[in-house]
Amino acid sequence: MQPIFTMQYGEYITANFLKEKLKPCSVFIPCSAQEKGIDLVIGRFNGKTTKIQTIQVKTSRTYFPKNPNSEMCGYFWFNTFKIPENADWIIFVGIIPCSKNGENTISIKWKSVYLCMSNKEAKLFMENVKTKKGKPDRMFGFCFDVKGNFFQYRGNQDSDLKLINNFKIENKLDLINDRLN
């Protein structure tokens, strides 16, 4: 029998990241593509029961600024979507190619950055993804600067850049960990 199970790269690196950061925990992957809204399940057995949290993963490649003097290092684009009721967390993954100038493409290393929202935060965020004229936008975008700050730059009608460091996954790991205990 030939193996037919595949997994998107963004889900794979997110599973590895969570397994490493939330020790001890197990990461489970739904085998059915019909399980809409859940890409990963993380769980921890406390001796009596297993507590779980469900994860939806959205991935974007990196788009680099056209202006080489820009303070922004990269941009990520996502389509708006309905937040699934069965996902406790939505994790946005940006995949960044990192290489030194002049290196050939075979030696490129990849770095990943993660933004994380609870289901409630993601619903509120999506409700507020609007054009500058106040109409619902079909896309939204994040960018990051050389200092490691993250900004929402598209889908934000209030200003050109909105600081969103509160959604960095590093700021959510303790809460996810608490929900697994």
Salt bridges, closest charged atoms under 4 A:
GLU20 OE2 - LYS23 NZ 3.03
GLU85 OE2 - LYS123 NZ 2.81
GLU121 OE2 - LYS172 NZ 2.67
ASP137 OD1 - ARG154 NH2 2.82
ASP160 OD1 - LYS132 NZ 2.37
